[in-house]
Amino acid sequence: MGLDHVRSEIDHMRVQVGRQRKEILQLQRLGISPASAELLLTRMLAKIEDLCAERDRLKKEHGGPTKGRVLGGRSW
């Protein structure tokens, strides 16, 4: 899995997490238990953490900065 692929997967998963959070709120408003939706959200967040770790490993492997830089920003 390449660095660009991991980054796009992280972005995709973050969008999915937002949708899942909205769904949980809707379930709560309707008085329906969101337990299974919350469990799915937990798994999604764990997946994002794994992908971020993979991204950082790939960046380190290729000699890129791992933290502290914003696109076009300064390195303090």
Contacts in CASP RR format, 6 or more apart in sequence:
PFRMAT RR
TARGET T0000
AUTHOR 0000-0000-0000
METHOD contacts of the structure
MODEL  1
MGLDHVRSEIDHMRVQVGRQRKEILQLQRLGISPASAELLLTRMLAKIED
LCAERDRLKKEHGGPTKGRVLGGRSW
1 54 0 8 1.000
2 58 0 8 1.000
3 55 0 8 1.000
3 58 0 8 1.000
3 59 0 8 1.000
3 62 0 8 1.000
6 51 0 8 1.000
6 54 0 8 1.000
6 55 0 8 1.000
6 58 0 8 1.000
7 55 0 8 1.000
9 51 0 8 1.000
10 48 0 8 1.000
10 51 0 8 1.000
10 52 0 8 1.000
10 55 0 8 1.000
13 44 0 8 1.000
13 47 0 8 1.000
13 48 0 8 1.000
13 51 0 8 1.000
14 48 0 8 1.000
16 44 0 8 1.000
17 41 0 8 1.000
17 44 0 8 1.000
17 45 0 8 1.000
17 48 0 8 1.000
20 37 0 8 1.000
20 40 0 8 1.000
20 41 0 8 1.000
20 44 0 8 1.000
21 41 0 8 1.000
23 34 0 8 1.000
23 37 0 8 1.000
24 34 0 8 1.000
24 37 0 8 1.000
24 38 0 8 1.000
24 41 0 8 1.000
27 33 0 8 1.000
27 34 0 8 1.000
27 37 0 8 1.000
28 34 0 8 1.000
56 66 0 8 1.000
59 65 0 8 1.000
59 66 0 8 1.000
60 66 0 8 1.000
65 75 0 8 1.000
68 75 0 8 1.000
68 76 0 8 1.000
69 75 0 8 1.000
END
